[in-house]
Amino acid sequence: MLNRTLAAAAAVLAIAALPAAAQEDVIRKNLMERLPQMPKIDEVSKTPIPGLYEVRMGTDVIYSDESGNHVIQGSIFDTRNKTNLTDARIQKLTAIDFASLPLKDAMVQKQGNGSRKLAVFADPNCGYCKRFERDLATVKDVTIYTFLYPILGADSDAKAKGIWCSKDAQKTWRAWMLDGATIPKQMGSCDAAAIARNVAFGQKHKLNGTPALVFQDGRRLPGAIPAAEIEKQLAEASAKS
C-alpha cells in the first residue's frame, strides 16, 4: 500500500516537473481518453492557482489538476480583489467586436446626441424585451441598434418581417413594443433577408435568449437590465472604448 502511494506521489511530481506545454498535453490526453463525451478541448492554460489549469472548450471552461485526474466545474473568486475570475474570463471569451456587427441589418434609434452605442438582439414576442425597451427609451445620449432576432417561434418571425418591411421599421418597432400598436400588413414584396442573417449571426455567437445586449467595448449581457444598470454599463463601455 505504501509503495503504491509513493509511486502515485512520484508520478504526480514527475508530471508537475514537466514543461508547461507537456503538462497541458498530459491534461488534454487524459481528459479526452477518460471523458470521450467532452467537447473538443481548444486550450489548456495555467490559472493563478498553483497546480490548477483552465480547460477551455469554445466559450465554456472547467478546471483540472496537472494530471487530468480531477476536474472542477464552478467559479474561481479572487478574495483580495473581490473579483469573479471565471466570469471575467467568460466575458472576454464571449465578447463581440462591435465593429463586426452587421449594422446595416439593424434598426437605428438615436436618443440625445447618440454618442454612446448599444446593440440589442430582440424578439417581438419577448415580454422581457418589451420591459427592457421601456427602460431603454428613457436613456439619453445613445444610439441603439436593434437586431430583429425572432427565435421564439413562427409568429415571432412573421411579426419581425412585418416590422422590418413597414415604412418606418424603427417607429413600428417602438410602437409595437411600447404601446402594442398593430403591426401593418406587408404590402408587396420585401427583402427580409436581414432577419435570417441576424439569426445566423446570433446562433454563431450563441445568443440563446432575448434581449441580448452588446456594448461598445464588446461586452455582452443577457436579459432585461433596468435603466440605471443600462446607464452604468454604457458609461463603463464608453470609458474603455
trRosetta pair geometry for C-beta under 8 A, 3 or more apart (Angstrom, degrees):
i j d omega theta_ij theta_ji phi_ij phi_ji
1 4 5.9 -54 -152 33 30 109
1 5 6.5 30 150 -18 64 106
2 5 5.6 -55 -149 36 33 113
2 6 6.2 32 154 -18 67 106
3 6 5.7 -55 -146 38 31 110
3 7 6.2 32 154 -21 65 107
4 7 5.6 -54 -146 36 31 113
4 8 6.3 32 154 -20 65 105
5 8 5.8 -54 -149 35 29 110
5 9 6.4 28 153 -17 64 107
6 9 5.7 -55 -147 38 32 111
6 10 6.2 34 153 -21 65 106
7 10 5.6 -53 -148 35 30 113
7 11 6.5 34 152 -22 63 104
8 11 5.7 -53 -151 32 32 113
8 12 6.6 32 151 -18 64 103
9 12 5.7 -53 -151 34 34 111
9 13 6.4 32 152 -17 66 106
10 13 5.7 -55 -148 39 32 111
10 14 6.2 36 152 -24 66 105
11 14 5.6 -52 -147 33 31 113
11 15 6.5 29 154 -17 64 103
11 67 7.7 64 130 -112 99 139
12 15 5.9 -55 -152 36 31 108
12 16 6.2 31 151 -20 65 108
12 66 7.5 104 -161 71 77 110
12 67 6.3 -71 -116 -46 75 135
13 16 5.5 -54 -145 37 32 113
13 17 6.3 32 155 -22 65 107
14 17 5.8 -58 -152 34 30 110
14 18 7.3 48 147 -41 59 91
15 18 5.7 -34 -164 -1 40 118
15 23 6.4 102 170 -117 81 84
15 26 5.8 -166 -145 134 112 173
15 66 5.4 151 126 125 112 108
15 67 5.2 78 103 -87 171 86
16 23 7.5 45 -119 -106 29 127
16 51 7.2 -27 -115 -105 113 91
16 66 5.5 91 -90 91 69 164
18 22 4.0 -114 170 93 120 120
18 23 4.8 155 83 -58 113 77
18 26 6.9 115 52 -17 164 133
19 22 4.8 86 59 10 79 106
19 23 7.1 -146 94 -8 38 87
20 23 5.7 -56 -150 34 32 112
20 24 6.4 32 155 -19 66 105
20 46 6.9 -63 -141 -39 118 118
21 24 5.7 -54 -152 35 32 113
21 25 6.6 35 150 -21 64 104
22 25 5.5 -50 -151 33 36 115
22 26 6.6 41 150 -22 65 100
23 26 5.6 -51 -153 30 35 113
23 27 6.6 34 151 -17 66 102
23 53 7.6 -176 134 -70 110 144
23 66 5.3 -48 -161 -161 118 98
24 27 5.7 -52 -150 35 35 111
24 28 6.2 34 153 -18 66 108
24 44 4.0 157 -151 88 95 122
24 45 7.4 16 -107 -75 127 36
24 53 7.1 172 -104 -151 73 149
25 28 5.7 -55 -144 39 31 112
25 29 6.0 30 157 -19 66 110
26 29 5.9 -57 -144 38 26 109
26 30 6.1 18 162 -13 64 112
26 66 7.3 35 83 158 129 68
26 67 6.4 -58 139 -134 123 45
26 68 6.4 -157 132 -3 75 114
27 30 6.2 -63 -144 41 24 104
27 31 6.1 16 163 -14 64 114
27 44 5.1 149 80 -147 130 151
27 53 5.7 -77 -93 75 168 155
27 55 6.7 -144 149 -86 125 113
27 64 5.2 126 -151 103 120 145
27 66 6.9 -93 -65 -164 107 33
27 67 7.2 130 -88 132 69 9
27 68 4.3 154 -138 -61 52 101
28 31 6.3 -62 -144 39 22 105
28 32 6.2 13 163 -12 62 114
28 41 5.3 -160 -130 84 91 151
28 44 5.6 -121 -56 -26 96 141
28 55 8.0 161 -88 -129 65 107
28 68 7.6 -119 2 -79 18 141
29 32 6.3 -65 -146 40 22 104
29 33 6.2 15 160 -14 63 113
29 68 7.3 -160 68 9 61 164
30 33 6.0 -60 -144 40 27 107
30 34 5.9 6 166 -2 66 117
30 67 6.5 29 8 156 172 61
30 68 3.2 145 79 87 125 142
30 69 7.2 -41 154 -59 150 50
31 34 6.2 -67 -135 48 24 97
31 35 5.5 -31 -177 37 67 111
31 38 6.2 -13 153 21 100 167
31 41 6.7 88 86 -57 131 143
31 55 6.7 102 -53 -136 176 157
31 64 6.6 -78 -68 -99 129 153
31 68 4.7 -121 -44 -152 80 121
31 71 7.1 84 -116 -67 114 129
32 35 7.1 -65 -109 64 17 71
32 36 6.8 55 176 -102 56 54
32 38 6.7 -111 -105 60 54 122
32 41 6.7 -105 -63 0 105 120
33 36 7.3 -7 -159 -66 19 84
34 68 7.2 154 24 143 131 111
35 38 4.4 60 120 -28 108 113
35 71 7.9 -11 -29 -7 156 150
38 41 7.1 18 131 -51 125 89
38 57 7.0 -135 171 -84 93 152
39 57 4.2 112 83 -178 114 135
39 58 6.7 -35 134 -5 150 108
39 60 7.3 90 44 53 141 130
40 57 6.5 141 77 -140 47 93
41 44 6.5 17 166 -50 127 94
41 55 5.9 -56 -134 -171 113 98
41 56 7.2 101 -163 71 68 48
41 57 5.8 -63 -105 -84 45 86
42 56 5.2 -61 65 104 97 93
42 57 6.0 139 3 -118 93 33
42 58 6.5 129 -15 -47 138 33
43 54 7.7 5 110 106 94 96
43 55 7.8 167 89 -155 53 37
43 56 4.3 4 58 49 95 118
44 53 5.6 17 -176 164 91 130
44 54 7.2 167 -152 85 44 55
44 55 5.5 -7 -106 -106 80 68
44 56 7.5 -158 -73 19 35 76
44 64 7.7 -40 -139 46 109 128
45 53 6.6 157 80 -161 27 84
45 54 5.2 -14 64 57 82 101
45 56 7.4 14 13 -9 102 113
46 52 7.9 94 -160 83 60 53
46 53 6.0 -56 -101 -110 39 74
46 54 7.6 20 100 13 9 86
47 52 4.8 -39 47 101 123 96
47 53 6.4 -179 -7 -117 89 19
47 54 5.3 113 -63 -36 97 92
47 63 6.7 -11 -26 -127 148 115
47 76 6.6 179 -170 -68 141 172
47 85 7.7 104 -158 128 107 146
48 76 7.8 151 44 153 99 145
48 78 7.6 26 64 -93 155 108
48 85 7.2 -122 16 -125 122 164
49 52 4.0 11 87 35 111 128
49 76 7.0 -136 -19 -139 127 135
51 65 6.0 -12 162 -146 93 78
51 66 5.5 -82 -150 -25 66 107
52 63 5.5 2 -176 -177 102 120
52 64 7.5 148 -157 74 57 34
52 65 6.8 -46 -101 -101 55 48
52 72 7.9 -25 -145 29 115 132
53 63 6.6 151 76 -158 44 66
53 64 5.0 -28 64 65 98 85
53 65 7.4 65 16 166 93 7
53 66 6.6 110 -21 -92 118 53
54 61 5.4 -23 -166 -161 101 122
54 62 7.9 144 -157 78 54 33
54 63 6.0 -40 -100 -102 48 73
54 89 7.3 -133 -136 -164 153 163
55 61 6.7 142 72 -156 49 64
55 62 5.1 -20 61 66 105 80
55 63 6.8 169 12 -102 86 19
55 64 5.3 54 -30 -8 123 116
55 71 7.3 -49 25 -129 141 112
56 59 7.9 -12 -166 -119 98 15
56 60 7.3 146 -157 81 56 47
56 61 5.2 -26 -99 -98 68 85
56 93 7.3 -166 -147 -110 126 144
57 60 4.9 -22 69 68 89 99
57 61 7.5 168 23 -86 68 35
57 62 7.8 15 5 7 109 95
58 93 8.0 102 136 167 53 126
59 90 6.6 80 169 -148 92 74
59 93 4.4 152 -135 132 80 119
59 94 5.0 75 -155 -73 143 83
59 206 6.7 -144 35 37 140 151
61 86 6.7 -157 76 -145 127 92
61 89 6.3 -5 -3 115 160 134
61 90 7.0 -129 13 -75 113 84
61 93 7.7 172 -35 -22 111 160
62 71 5.3 22 147 -178 128 113
62 72 6.6 163 -178 76 83 46
62 73 5.3 -43 -122 -90 100 70
63 71 6.6 146 80 -161 47 62
63 72 4.4 -20 66 59 103 99
63 73 7.8 -180 23 -75 79 27
63 74 7.8 -54 17 51 118 75
63 76 7.3 101 -63 -51 149 115
64 68 5.4 -1 -177 -105 136 53
64 70 6.9 152 -149 85 60 52
64 71 5.0 -27 -92 -102 79 75
64 72 7.5 -170 -71 16 33 75
65 68 7.1 -126 68 -31 72 17
65 69 5.7 -29 59 47 125 86
65 70 5.0 51 -3 50 115 93
68 71 7.7 5 -155 -60 56 92
74 86 7.4 -148 127 -41 45 168
75 84 5.4 -24 179 -158 132 102
75 85 7.5 147 -179 55 79 67
75 86 4.0 -133 -134 35 72 139
75 87 6.6 12 -134 -30 126 83
76 84 7.6 126 78 -165 49 54
76 85 4.5 -35 90 57 102 115
76 86 5.2 125 27 -38 73 95
77 82 7.8 -12 -177 -145 101 35
77 83 7.1 160 -157 83 60 42
77 84 5.6 -34 -102 -103 75 59
77 85 6.9 -177 -103 6 18 86
78 81 4.6 7 113 44 123 97
78 82 7.2 -57 90 3 77 12
78 83 4.5 4 48 56 112 91
78 84 7.9 -145 18 -69 76 14
78 85 5.6 91 -27 -45 99 107
79 82 7.0 25 -157 -77 33 52
83 88 6.4 10 171 -33 110 136
84 87 3.9 42 107 16 119 115
84 88 6.5 158 92 -16 66 84
85 88 5.6 -55 -148 37 34 114
85 89 6.3 36 153 -21 66 106
86 89 5.6 -54 -149 35 32 112
86 90 6.3 31 153 -18 66 105
87 90 5.7 -54 -146 37 32 110
87 91 6.3 37 154 -23 65 104
88 91 5.7 -51 -150 32 30 114
88 92 6.6 30 152 -18 62 104
89 92 5.7 -55 -154 34 33 111
89 93 6.3 28 152 -17 67 108
90 93 5.6 -56 -144 39 33 110
90 94 5.9 12 163 -4 69 114
91 94 6.3 -67 -138 47 24 96
91 95 6.5 51 155 -57 61 91
91 219 5.8 -4 -173 -131 110 93
91 220 7.8 -179 -145 44 71 65
92 95 5.9 -29 -153 -12 30 118
94 205 7.5 101 -164 -179 77 90
94 206 7.4 -85 -132 67 106 115
94 220 5.9 -97 128 46 105 118
95 217 7.9 -63 -146 125 124 69
95 218 3.8 44 -179 142 110 110
95 219 5.9 -41 -112 -85 93 38
95 220 6.7 171 -118 -4 40 91
96 100 6.5 -121 175 65 80 115
96 101 6.9 76 141 -65 118 92
96 205 5.8 18 -88 -142 122 151
96 214 5.1 -48 62 -133 123 132
96 218 5.7 -174 65 -155 39 74
96 220 5.8 57 8 -50 104 123
97 100 4.2 77 78 -3 100 110
97 101 7.9 -154 98 -23 59 73
97 218 5.6 -14 -92 -107 35 115
98 101 5.8 -32 -167 -1 47 116
98 117 6.6 96 -167 107 145 134
98 119 7.0 173 -134 -12 86 125
98 214 6.6 159 -99 142 78 111
98 215 7.6 -70 -75 114 121 35
98 216 5.4 -5 -59 -147 163 43
98 217 7.5 37 -24 -5 122 8
98 218 6.0 -115 -27 -74 80 62
101 106 7.4 14 154 -30 114 136
101 119 5.5 -131 -132 -90 161 160
101 145 6.9 108 137 106 143 152
101 147 7.9 -124 -167 -54 110 133
101 201 8.0 89 -137 176 60 149
101 214 6.8 161 -77 95 134 151
102 105 4.5 29 115 15 109 116
102 106 7.5 148 99 -23 65 90
102 194 8.0 -165 122 -146 125 88
102 197 6.3 -63 81 140 163 127
102 198 7.8 -133 66 -85 119 64
102 201 6.4 -138 13 -73 116 154
103 106 5.3 -56 -155 27 50 117
103 108 7.7 48 179 -77 98 111
103 119 8.0 -109 -99 -100 82 117
103 145 5.5 -75 -133 -133 87 147
104 194 7.6 -128 116 -117 76 123
105 147 6.4 39 112 -125 94 95
105 194 3.9 176 -140 -158 91 104
105 195 7.9 -179 -174 -57 108 30
105 197 5.4 -115 -115 85 159 124
105 198 5.7 -170 141 -62 129 91
106 119 6.9 -91 -109 -135 156 93
106 145 3.9 37 137 -178 158 91
106 146 5.8 141 -169 63 93 35
106 147 4.9 -58 -102 -73 90 70
106 198 8.0 118 -80 -98 68 119
107 145 7.4 148 70 -159 43 47
107 146 4.6 -23 60 62 97 99
107 147 8.0 -179 18 -75 73 26
107 148 7.3 69 -10 -37 109 91
107 163 8.0 -59 -55 145 147 111
107 164 7.9 -130 -58 -107 108 69
107 169 4.9 -132 -103 113 118 110
107 170 4.2 160 178 -82 113 81
107 173 5.7 137 96 -6 171 153
108 143 6.6 -12 -164 -175 95 97
108 144 7.2 149 -155 79 45 55
108 145 5.9 -14 -100 -102 72 66
108 146 7.8 -166 -73 20 25 77
108 170 6.3 -64 59 -77 43 143
109 143 7.3 162 83 -158 48 50
109 144 4.4 -10 60 57 99 105
109 146 6.9 36 0 -10 108 112
109 170 5.5 166 -69 -165 86 129
109 174 7.3 110 -98 -60 140 124
110 114 3.9 -30 -150 -82 99 132
110 142 8.0 -172 -149 97 45 42
110 143 5.0 -15 -105 -107 73 82
110 144 7.8 -165 -75 21 28 70
111 114 6.6 125 47 -81 41 70
111 137 7.7 175 -98 -153 144 42
111 139 6.4 95 95 90 152 69
111 140 6.0 -133 135 -134 104 34
111 141 6.8 -64 103 -10 80 15
111 142 5.3 5 56 55 106 75
111 143 7.5 -175 24 -81 67 35
111 144 7.0 35 -2 -9 108 106
112 115 7.7 -55 108 7 106 85
112 140 4.1 76 -46 -175 144 78
112 141 3.8 -62 97 -63 142 53
112 142 6.9 59 42 10 109 53
113 141 5.0 6 43 -124 84 87
114 141 6.7 -108 -24 -160 16 45
114 142 6.5 -14 -130 111 44 13
114 143 4.0 55 -165 -59 97 94
115 141 5.2 -14 31 180 95 99
115 142 7.6 -50 55 -85 54 35
115 143 7.8 154 25 -12 12 96
115 238 7.6 52 124 -127 98 135
116 141 5.9 71 11 126 99 84
116 142 4.6 -38 75 -106 98 74
116 143 7.1 -179 84 20 44 69
116 216 6.6 -116 -166 -28 72 139
116 234 4.8 63 163 -175 153 112
116 237 7.3 101 -159 82 108 108
116 238 5.2 -67 -110 -73 104 123
117 142 7.1 159 -87 -161 17 74
117 143 5.3 -19 -106 65 70 95
117 145 7.2 14 -169 -5 93 107
117 215 7.8 122 93 -168 72 48
117 216 4.5 104 62 -84 97 105
118 136 7.9 -146 97 -142 149 116
118 142 5.7 6 6 -177 112 122
118 143 7.5 166 28 83 67 49
118 144 5.3 -19 72 -111 97 70
118 145 7.2 -175 94 27 46 73
118 213 6.6 -28 -170 -159 102 99
118 214 7.4 146 -165 76 54 54
118 215 6.2 -23 -113 -111 75 58
118 216 7.3 -64 -71 -40 49 81
118 230 7.7 7 -106 -164 162 101
118 234 6.4 -56 -61 -98 117 104
119 144 7.8 144 -99 -164 26 54
119 145 4.5 -25 -108 72 75 106
119 146 7.8 168 -160 -82 54 26
119 147 6.6 25 -178 -12 98 109
119 213 7.2 141 81 -161 58 48
119 214 4.1 -12 63 59 110 103
119 215 8.0 -141 28 -63 77 18
120 129 8.0 127 165 -141 120 96
120 132 7.6 171 -146 127 138 133
120 136 7.4 -20 -59 -107 157 162
120 144 6.3 -2 4 -171 116 101
120 145 7.1 163 23 83 67 52
120 146 5.0 -20 69 -110 101 70
120 147 6.9 -175 89 25 47 73
120 211 5.4 -22 -165 -166 100 121
120 212 7.3 144 -159 73 49 48
120 213 5.8 -15 -103 -104 71 69
120 214 7.8 -156 -68 24 31 73
121 147 4.7 -25 -104 70 69 109
121 149 4.0 42 180 -24 91 153
121 198 7.0 162 -131 179 99 108
121 202 5.5 129 -155 -98 155 125
121 207 5.4 26 74 166 160 155
121 210 6.1 -113 113 -112 79 93
121 211 6.6 148 73 -160 55 62
121 212 4.2 -6 52 55 111 100
121 213 7.9 -142 22 -65 74 29
121 214 7.7 58 -16 -10 97 103
122 126 6.2 -133 -168 45 76 134
122 129 4.2 122 -154 -143 108 134
122 132 7.6 -149 -107 72 126 129
122 133 7.5 79 -146 -62 163 107
122 146 6.0 -34 25 -160 118 100
122 147 7.3 134 20 70 66 57
122 148 7.1 -50 72 -116 71 38
122 149 6.0 117 47 34 21 99
122 177 8.0 13 146 -102 146 140
122 210 5.1 120 -130 -170 42 122
122 211 4.8 -14 -93 -107 89 92
122 212 8.0 -160 -63 27 52 64
123 126 4.0 100 66 -28 95 111
123 129 6.0 -178 52 -16 62 153
123 148 8.0 80 -110 -168 37 60
123 149 5.7 -74 -64 87 69 73
123 150 5.4 108 -132 -115 85 43
123 151 5.8 -99 -82 34 129 71
123 152 4.9 102 170 -5 155 112
123 156 5.0 -23 -168 -152 104 134
123 160 7.7 -65 -144 -66 56 117
123 210 4.4 155 1 44 94 163
124 129 7.6 -101 -104 92 17 146
124 148 7.1 -1 -37 -141 98 97
124 150 6.7 -15 17 -95 91 96
124 156 5.9 160 49 -146 85 71
124 159 4.1 -136 85 117 148 129
124 160 5.6 -166 -7 -69 121 68
124 163 6.3 178 -83 -21 141 142
124 173 7.7 -116 -102 -133 101 78
124 176 6.3 -14 -153 129 109 141
124 177 7.3 -113 -138 -75 69 88
124 183 7.9 28 -174 -69 152 145
125 150 7.7 67 13 -136 100 85
125 152 5.0 -130 74 77 118 143
125 153 7.1 -35 53 44 158 100
125 155 6.3 77 -63 101 147 103
125 156 4.6 -98 11 -89 118 92
125 159 6.5 132 -45 33 90 151
126 129 3.6 72 88 2 112 115
126 130 6.9 177 96 -14 62 78
126 152 6.4 175 -68 -35 80 144
126 156 8.0 52 -34 -120 79 127
126 210 4.5 -102 -84 96 167 118
126 211 6.8 152 114 -49 148 67
127 130 5.6 -51 -153 30 37 112
127 131 6.7 35 151 -15 66 102
128 131 5.6 -52 -151 38 37 112
128 132 6.1 38 150 -20 67 107
128 210 7.0 156 73 109 107 67
128 211 6.4 -138 115 0 98 81
128 223 6.7 -75 173 -151 143 59
128 224 4.2 -152 179 -23 90 126
129 132 5.5 -54 -145 39 31 113
129 133 6.2 39 153 -27 65 103
129 177 6.9 -87 126 -134 92 120
129 210 5.3 -10 -63 140 119 107
129 211 4.7 123 -104 -55 80 97
129 224 7.0 -143 -76 -80 26 112
130 133 5.6 -47 -146 29 31 114
130 134 6.9 35 153 -21 60 99
130 177 5.1 -166 -117 -165 73 77
130 178 7.5 171 -159 -77 83 34
131 134 5.9 -53 -159 28 33 112
131 135 6.9 25 149 -10 65 104
131 224 5.0 58 86 178 107 158
132 135 5.8 -59 -154 41 37 108
132 136 5.9 38 150 -24 71 111
132 211 5.0 -87 53 9 166 145
132 224 3.7 -129 -63 -130 101 93
132 225 7.3 54 -121 38 103 48
133 136 5.4 -53 -139 38 31 115
133 137 6.4 42 157 -31 63 101
133 174 7.1 -178 177 -124 126 63
133 177 4.3 -3 80 145 171 136
133 178 6.2 -122 120 -64 118 80
134 137 5.9 -48 -153 22 28 115
134 138 7.6 23 151 -16 56 102
134 177 7.9 -151 -46 138 70 96
134 178 6.2 129 -87 -117 78 85
135 138 6.1 -62 -167 29 39 109
135 139 7.4 43 143 -32 67 101
135 224 7.4 126 24 179 134 93
135 225 7.7 -138 104 98 155 52
135 226 5.6 -146 -133 -155 152 46
135 227 4.1 -147 -168 -59 96 82
135 230 6.4 152 134 -10 112 139
136 139 5.7 -47 -159 13 45 117
136 144 6.5 82 170 -103 126 153
136 227 7.5 -161 -66 -102 28 79
136 230 6.4 -178 -100 -127 67 166
137 174 7.3 107 -95 -143 121 112
137 178 6.8 46 -44 -91 156 134
138 227 5.2 -21 73 -122 121 144
139 142 5.3 4 121 14 112 139
139 227 6.1 -167 -64 -150 89 90
139 230 5.4 -87 -79 114 144 131
139 231 6.1 -166 -126 -73 104 81
139 234 7.1 126 -174 -12 136 157
142 234 6.2 -66 -96 -136 124 150
146 170 7.3 131 39 -117 123 83
146 173 6.4 149 97 161 153 162
147 198 4.6 168 176 -137 107 124
147 201 7.6 -81 -173 72 155 132
147 202 7.5 170 118 -56 136 112
148 160 4.2 131 174 -153 129 109
148 163 6.5 164 -97 77 138 125
148 164 5.9 -90 1 -60 158 112
148 173 7.9 -128 -79 -104 99 125
148 194 7.6 81 44 111 108 99
148 195 5.2 -43 93 -113 117 93
148 198 5.9 133 72 52 61 168
149 160 7.9 -176 27 -112 15 144
149 198 5.4 -123 -88 142 72 118
149 199 6.4 141 -144 -86 66 63
149 202 5.4 91 -138 -50 123 159
149 207 7.0 -58 -163 114 152 134
149 210 5.8 169 85 -89 118 126
149 212 7.3 -35 66 28 170 109
150 153 7.8 -83 169 58 93 40
150 156 3.6 164 -157 131 96 99
150 157 4.4 158 116 -78 148 52
150 159 7.1 155 -107 60 129 86
150 160 4.1 -115 -42 -20 127 142
150 195 6.6 9 15 -173 109 120
150 199 7.2 -48 54 -76 67 116
151 156 6.9 -56 36 104 25 155
151 199 6.8 149 -76 -126 90 99
151 202 7.4 -113 -55 107 134 147
151 210 6.8 154 40 -24 111 117
152 155 7.8 -47 99 66 93 86
152 156 4.4 114 57 -43 87 149
152 210 7.6 -84 -40 28 108 127
153 156 5.2 109 58 4 63 102
153 157 7.5 -120 110 -3 40 89
154 157 5.6 -54 -155 34 38 113
154 158 6.4 38 150 -19 69 104
155 158 5.5 -51 -147 36 37 112
155 159 6.3 35 154 -17 67 104
156 159 5.9 -56 -147 39 30 108
156 160 6.2 33 153 -23 65 107
157 160 5.6 -52 -145 34 30 113
157 161 6.5 28 156 -17 63 105
157 195 7.2 122 -146 148 76 142
158 161 6.0 -56 -151 36 29 109
158 162 6.4 31 151 -20 63 107
159 162 5.5 -55 -149 36 34 114
159 163 6.3 33 154 -18 67 104
159 176 7.5 145 -177 -171 115 155
159 183 5.8 154 -146 -7 77 169
160 163 5.8 -55 -150 36 30 110
160 164 6.1 26 155 -16 66 111
160 192 7.8 117 117 -168 88 124
160 195 5.3 118 133 -129 126 138
161 164 5.7 -55 -139 41 31 109
161 165 5.8 14 165 -6 66 116
161 186 6.6 -27 133 -63 98 140
161 190 7.2 132 -179 91 91 130
161 192 4.6 1 -128 -132 91 161
161 195 6.4 -81 -78 -9 72 161
162 165 6.3 -67 -138 47 21 99
162 166 6.6 41 155 -47 60 98
162 172 7.8 -139 128 157 79 142
162 183 4.2 80 122 147 133 125
162 184 6.7 174 -180 72 99 51
162 185 6.9 -55 -131 -120 112 28
162 186 5.7 -116 -110 -47 64 91
163 166 5.8 -43 -156 2 30 117
163 169 5.6 81 151 -151 75 81
163 172 5.0 179 -141 109 72 119
163 173 5.3 75 -167 -77 131 76
163 176 6.6 -81 -94 6 117 152
163 183 5.9 -67 -65 -138 72 122
164 169 5.3 20 -127 -122 34 131
164 190 7.3 138 105 153 90 130
164 192 5.4 111 90 -125 138 91
164 194 6.6 -175 -154 64 142 116
164 195 6.0 -117 -30 -52 161 112
165 169 7.7 83 9 -88 17 102
165 186 4.7 26 97 -120 145 102
165 190 3.6 17 -124 -169 121 167
165 192 6.1 -51 -54 -73 106 106
166 169 5.6 139 57 -88 91 54
166 171 7.9 -122 113 70 128 87
166 172 4.1 77 69 -42 160 159
166 183 7.1 -116 -60 -166 132 77
166 184 5.2 113 -116 47 105 113
167 172 7.7 127 49 -43 64 120
167 184 7.7 22 0 46 89 156
168 171 3.8 24 114 26 120 119
168 172 6.1 150 86 -20 66 87
169 172 5.7 -59 -145 39 29 111
169 173 6.1 35 155 -26 65 106
170 173 5.5 -50 -147 31 31 116
170 174 6.5 26 157 -14 64 104
171 174 6.1 -56 -149 38 30 107
171 175 6.2 29 154 -18 64 110
172 175 5.7 -57 -146 39 29 112
172 176 6.2 28 156 -17 65 109
172 181 7.7 -126 -151 90 57 119
172 183 6.4 78 177 -130 114 74
172 184 6.9 -87 -122 13 131 96
173 176 6.0 -62 -151 38 26 108
173 177 6.0 11 161 -9 65 115
174 177 5.9 -61 -135 45 28 103
174 178 5.5 2 174 3 68 119
175 178 6.7 -61 -124 49 17 93
175 179 5.4 -43 -166 44 57 115
175 181 3.8 -34 153 35 104 139
176 179 7.4 -51 -84 58 8 71
176 180 6.8 34 -159 -123 45 20
176 181 5.6 -91 -76 57 48 77
176 183 5.6 23 -90 -70 131 93
184 187 7.7 -39 146 -16 111 100
186 190 5.8 -104 -157 5 117 138
191 194 7.6 78 128 -12 86 89
192 195 5.2 -8 165 10 90 117
192 196 7.6 95 122 -11 76 90
193 196 5.5 -52 -161 37 52 111
193 197 6.3 53 143 -21 75 103
194 197 5.4 -56 -149 38 36 113
194 198 6.3 43 150 -26 68 101
195 198 5.5 -47 -150 29 34 114
195 199 6.7 33 151 -17 64 102
196 199 5.7 -51 -150 35 35 111
196 200 6.4 35 151 -19 66 105
197 200 5.6 -53 -147 38 34 112
197 201 6.2 36 153 -21 66 106
198 201 5.7 -56 -148 36 30 111
198 202 6.2 27 155 -17 65 108
199 202 5.8 -56 -146 39 30 111
199 203 6.2 29 156 -18 65 108
200 203 5.9 -56 -146 38 28 110
200 204 6.3 34 154 -24 63 106
201 204 5.7 -54 -152 32 29 115
201 205 6.6 2 158 4 64 110
202 205 6.2 -72 -147 51 29 93
202 207 3.8 -77 -161 52 90 121
202 212 7.1 132 -137 47 110 151
203 206 7.3 32 -170 -78 33 34
203 207 7.3 -75 -58 42 28 78
207 210 7.8 55 156 -75 105 68
207 212 4.3 -93 -153 -10 112 177
207 220 7.9 -105 -98 -179 96 147
209 212 6.5 130 80 -62 60 96
209 222 5.5 61 68 -159 115 120
209 223 7.3 15 111 -65 129 63
211 222 7.8 160 91 -161 52 49
211 223 7.0 29 61 150 74 6
211 224 6.0 90 28 -78 109 70
212 220 6.5 5 175 -174 91 115
212 221 7.8 170 -160 85 51 42
212 222 5.7 -24 -111 -110 73 68
213 220 6.2 159 86 -155 56 62
213 221 4.7 -10 60 58 112 85
213 222 7.5 -170 20 -85 81 19
213 225 7.4 -54 -4 15 155 114
213 233 7.7 56 130 124 143 156
214 218 7.3 -28 -170 -150 92 30
214 219 7.6 163 -152 87 51 39
214 220 4.9 -22 -98 -98 68 91
215 218 7.1 -30 75 39 73 20
215 219 4.9 -2 44 62 114 87
215 220 7.3 -167 9 -82 75 38
215 221 7.5 43 -24 -1 106 101
215 233 5.8 -126 -85 155 144 103
215 234 6.9 -155 -136 -97 112 49
215 236 7.9 13 163 81 159 89
215 237 3.8 -130 160 -91 122 152
216 234 7.8 67 2 -144 110 63
216 237 4.4 122 45 150 88 118
216 238 6.3 56 52 -79 144 54
216 240 7.9 157 93 70 93 91
216 241 4.6 -37 128 -60 116 151
217 236 7.5 -77 9 122 144 77
217 237 4.3 -148 -1 -144 101 76
217 240 4.2 32 -104 85 141 127
217 241 5.3 -128 -77 -61 77 87
219 233 7.5 -130 90 -164 129 106
219 237 6.5 -130 35 -95 110 105
221 225 6.5 2 129 -26 142 133
221 233 6.8 -71 -10 -129 148 158
225 229 4.0 -101 166 94 116 132
225 230 5.8 153 96 -57 105 72
225 233 7.2 71 93 -8 159 139
226 229 5.2 90 58 13 70 103
226 230 7.1 -123 108 -9 35 90
227 230 5.4 -51 -147 31 34 115
227 231 6.4 36 155 -19 66 104
228 231 5.7 -53 -153 35 31 113
228 232 6.5 33 149 -20 64 105
229 232 5.4 -49 -145 35 37 114
229 233 6.2 33 157 -16 67 106
230 233 6.0 -61 -149 40 27 106
230 234 6.2 27 155 -19 65 110
231 234 5.8 -56 -145 37 28 111
231 235 6.3 29 157 -20 63 107
232 235 5.9 -58 -152 34 28 111
232 236 6.5 23 154 -15 64 108
233 236 5.8 -54 -146 38 32 110
233 237 6.2 32 156 -19 66 108
234 237 5.8 -56 -144 38 29 110
234 238 6.2 30 157 -20 65 108
235 238 5.9 -55 -146 35 27 110
235 239 6.5 30 155 -22 62 107
236 239 5.8 -55 -151 32 31 113
236 240 6.6 21 155 -13 64 109
237 240 6.0 -64 -152 39 32 106
237 241 6.1 28 155 -25 69 113
238 241 5.8 -57 -140 33 31 111
